Amino acid sequence: MKLSESFSGALRTFAYFMASGTYYQLKDIDYLKLYGEEPSAIEQAYAIFANVIELDSEGNVLNAKYAEKRAVDYIRSYCDPNFKVAPPYEDWEIELY
């Protein structure tokens, strides 16, 4: 089975804004340096995105913006110790497979 075009599009969009440094929820956060200096932080953000995203029976993404927010909140909290993720992550959201 292949991933759906809906999921592929959601992942591509998220990856583009993360890699380009233009993600609006990370304005004023210098997170691009993580790609070269601390790639495990980026890995965790993508894991959160993948764990949180939901698809219907036809493969259509149901919650892309929410999955993005949960992933981006991790990066924000990683870069800014004063930022608190709300609600706190559940174990299944941060699991690395």
N, C-alpha and C positions, 0 to 999 in steps of 0.2 A: 504494500500500500504506500502511496506517495502522500506527502503533506499537501494539504489543500492550498489553492491559490490564495484564499483568504488568510490562512496562517502565514504563508510565505510573504504576503504583502505586509502583514502586521510586523513580522520579524524584520523584514528589510527596512521598513520605515523606522522602527526603533533603532536598528543598527546604524542607519544613516545619521540620525540626529545625535546619537551617542558619539559616533566617531568624528562627526564634523565639528563638535563643540558648540552646536547651536540649539541644544535641547533647552526649551524655554523654562522648564522647571529647575534647571541648574544654572540659571543666569547668575553671574558673579561667583560661581564656584569653579575653581581651577582644577577640573577633573581630568582633562586630557593627558596630563602627565602620568596618570595612573596606568595608561596603556603600556608605557615603557618601563615604568618604575615599580608598579605594584599591580601586575596583571591579575592577581587573584581577586582583587576587588572588582574588576570588570567581570571576571568569571562568575563571581557570586551574583552580581546584578543580572547577568543573563540567565543564571539558574533560577533566580526569583521570577524573572519574566516568564520563563518556560514552565515553572511550577504553578504559577498563578493563572496563566491564560486558560480560557475555557473555550471549547468548540461545541457546536451542536452536532447532531448525528450526520449532518452533511458536510462537516468540516468548516463551517462558517464560524469565525471568531465572534464571541459574545461580549468580551470585556477587555479589548485591547488597551484602552486608556487606563483602566484600573491596573492591569498587569504592568504597564509602563510606570505608573505612579509608584507602585510597590518597589519596583526595581530601582527607579530613580531616587526614591527615599533612602534606599540603602547607600547609594553613592553620596548623597547629601550628608547622611549621618557619618559616613566614613571620613569625609572631608571636613565636616563641621561638628565637633564633639558636642556643641550646644544644641544641635538639632535632634529632636526625639521623634522617632517613627511612631505614628499613631494610626491604628492600633499596633501594638508590638507584634513582631513577626511570630507566627506559629511555626513549630518545628518543620512541618511539611513544606512551608514556603521557602525555607532556606536550605533544604536538603540538596546535597550535591550527588548526582547519580552518575 
